[in-house]
């Protein structure tokens, strides 16, 4: 397994991460001492944020009209 020192990892991070994503894990070392291992995520661990709260709440059909009178009064200075 490839071992890379921190300085080289910083300068080559994009390439190293791409290789890790393709299955080539690597170790980052500091002063020759291994510190962390970078491994690819399983496809099951990678989730999409789109629609993550589907069904968790309901937006009323008139949400853009809610408190309209109060907001109008605030703009007109009728409500302090």
C-alpha positions, -999 to +999 in steps of 0.1 A: +000+000+000+012+035-009+025+057+020+027+094+014+041+121+037+018+150+046+036+175+024+033+153-007-003+145+002-012+182+002+004+188-031-011+157-048-044+155-029-067+156-059-048+127-076-045+107-045-082+110-036-092+100-072-070+069-069-085+061-035-120+064-050-110+039-076-100+014-049-063+023-043-062+031-006-032+049+008-016+060+041-006+095+051+025+097+073+041+124+094+078+122+098+077+086+086+050+076+112+017+064+096-011+087+108-042+079+087-054+055+061-075+068+032-099+043+018-128+045-007-164+046+006-188+018-003-215+029-027-240+023+001-222+048+023-225+076-003-260+091-001-277+118-021-291+147-001-319+153-027-352+144-011-337+133+022-367+148+041-395+136+018-426+130+038-412+146+070-433+178+069-462+194+049-461+228+033-495+244+032-509+255-002-512+290+011-478+293+027-469+324+006-500+342+020-496+333+057-494+364+079-499+386+049-520+411+067-496+414+096-466+418+073-485+445+053-492+463+086-455+462+096-445+478+063-472+505+065-462+513+101-496+503+115-481+476+137-452+483+160 
